[in-house]
Amino acid sequence: MNREKDNLQALGRKSQIPDNYAPDVLEAFENANPERDYWVQFNCPEFTAMCPITGQPDFAEIKIMYIPDRRMVESKSLKLYLFSFRNHGDFHEDCVNTILKDLIALMEPRYIEVLGLFAPRGGISIHPFANYGKPDTRYEELAWNRMAQYKMTI
């Protein structure tokens, strides 16, 4: 396990923030406690992306919660990844789904959800929510239950 930590590129080093969407900066490490379920939550209160139509900045808080399986996302690489959206033009819903897909590909978690709390622009705020549970497991049912019971209020 120590050997894998030596391969992490972002942790403990001065890093340059990518100029555009950069899923390749995401790094993962082995979960030291795969025998149990537990939640990991990240809050990114300073997420920015650009409207793909107007080029105007969109501001949001991104909340990520997951139950890891064998791999976990390294937090500094996640920060750099989320910052890489700042010059990326995408709709709010697409940002949330892209983040979800990239983290699933990286970690193959048991369960994950991503919520985007986008600030109002033009008098409307948008709060997209997307989730995933590992197929054919109880986490798939968890994903369905969380989606079915999701309330669009904060």
matplotlib code that plots the C-alpha trace (Angstrom):
import matplotlib.pyplot as plt

x = [0.0, 2.8, 4.2, 0.9, 1.0, 4.4, 2.7, 0.2, 1.3, -0.8, -0.5, 2.3, 3.5, 2.8, 0.3, -0.9, -4.6, -5.6, -6.8, -9.8, -11.8, -9.1, -10.4, -6.8, -5.7, -8.0, -6.0, -7.1, -5.7, -6.6, -9.3, -7.7, -11.1, -13.0, -14.6, -17.1, -19.5, -18.8, -19.6, -17.1, -18.3, -16.6, -18.0, -16.6, -18.2, -16.3, -17.1, -17.3, -18.1, -19.1, -22.5, -21.9, -24.2, -23.3, -19.8, -20.9, -19.5, -21.8, -21.1, -22.0, -21.4, -20.7, -21.4, -20.1, -21.0, -19.9, -19.5, -16.1, -15.3, -11.6, -10.5, -10.9, -10.4, -7.4, -8.7, -6.1, -6.6, -10.3, -9.9, -7.7, -10.3, -13.2, -11.2, -10.6, -14.3, -13.8, -13.1, -15.3, -18.6, -21.4, -24.9, -25.3, -26.9, -24.1, -21.4, -23.0, -23.4, -19.8, -18.4, -20.5, -19.3, -15.7, -15.7, -17.4, -14.8, -11.9, -13.1, -15.9, -17.6, -20.4, -22.5, -22.0, -24.1, -23.3, -25.4, -24.8, -26.2, -25.9, -26.3, -29.2, -28.6, -31.4, -33.5, -33.4, -31.2, -30.6, -29.8, -29.1, -28.7, -27.4, -26.5, -25.3, -25.3, -23.2, -25.5, -26.9, -26.1, -28.0, -26.3, -28.3, -31.4, -30.0, -29.5, -33.1, -34.4, -32.3, -33.5, -37.1, -37.1, -34.9, -36.4, -35.3, -35.2, -32.1]
y = [0.0, 2.5, 1.8, 2.9, 6.1, 6.8, 6.8, 9.6, 12.6, 15.5, 14.8, 16.8, 18.5, 22.0, 21.4, 23.4, 23.8, 22.4, 25.0, 22.8, 19.7, 17.2, 13.8, 12.4, 14.3, 12.1, 9.6, 6.7, 4.6, 1.4, 1.4, 0.3, -0.8, -2.6, -5.0, -2.4, 0.1, 3.8, 7.1, 9.6, 13.1, 15.9, 19.5, 21.8, 25.2, 27.1, 25.1, 27.0, 26.1, 28.1, 28.3, 26.5, 29.1, 32.5, 31.8, 33.3, 31.7, 29.5, 29.0, 26.0, 24.0, 20.4, 17.7, 14.2, 11.3, 7.7, 4.3, 3.0, -0.5, -1.3, 2.2, 5.7, 9.1, 11.1, 14.5, 16.8, 15.2, 15.6, 19.3, 19.8, 17.8, 20.0, 23.1, 22.0, 22.7, 26.5, 27.1, 24.1, 24.9, 22.5, 22.7, 22.2, 18.8, 17.6, 18.8, 16.7, 13.6, 14.0, 14.1, 11.0, 9.1, 10.0, 9.0, 5.7, 4.9, 5.8, 4.0, 1.6, 2.5, 0.6, 3.7, 7.3, 10.5, 13.9, 17.0, 20.4, 23.4, 26.0, 29.7, 31.6, 33.1, 34.9, 34.3, 30.5, 28.2, 24.6, 21.7, 18.5, 15.2, 12.0, 8.7, 5.2, 1.9, -1.1, -3.4, -6.6, -5.5, -3.9, -0.6, -0.6, -0.7, 2.0, 4.2, 3.7, 4.4, 7.6, 8.8, 7.9, 9.7, 12.7, 16.1, 19.0, 21.3, 22.1]
z = [0.0, 0.7, -2.7, -4.3, -2.3, -3.9, -7.3, -6.4, -8.5, -7.0, -3.3, -1.6, -4.8, -6.2, -8.9, -11.9, -12.3, -15.7, -18.3, -19.3, -18.4, -17.3, -16.1, -16.4, -13.2, -11.1, -8.9, -6.8, -4.0, -2.3, 0.4, 3.6, 5.0, 2.2, 4.6, 5.8, 4.4, 5.2, 3.7, 2.3, 1.5, -0.4, -0.6, -3.2, -2.4, -5.2, -8.3, -11.5, -15.1, -18.1, -19.8, -23.2, -24.9, -23.4, -22.0, -18.7, -15.5, -13.5, -9.8, -7.6, -4.6, -5.7, -3.1, -3.6, -1.3, -1.9, -0.3, -1.5, -2.6, -3.4, -4.6, -3.3, -4.9, -3.7, -2.5, -4.1, -7.5, -7.1, -6.3, -9.4, -11.5, -10.2, -10.8, -14.4, -15.2, -14.8, -18.5, -19.6, -21.2, -20.1, -18.8, -15.1, -15.5, -17.7, -15.3, -12.5, -14.7, -16.1, -12.6, -11.6, -14.7, -14.2, -10.6, -11.3, -14.0, -11.5, -8.4, -9.2, -5.9, -4.3, -4.3, -5.3, -5.6, -6.9, -6.2, -7.9, -6.0, -8.8, -7.9, -9.6, -12.9, -14.7, -11.6, -11.6, -9.7, -10.8, -8.5, -10.5, -8.6, -10.1, -8.4, -9.1, -7.2, -8.3, -10.4, -9.0, -5.4, -2.5, -3.6, -6.8, -4.6, -2.4, -5.6, -6.6, -3.1, -2.7, -6.2, -5.5, -2.1, -3.2, -2.4, -4.5, -1.4, 0.5]

ax = plt.figure().add_subplot(projection="3d")
ax.plot(x, y, z, "-o")
ax.set_aspect("equal")
plt.show()
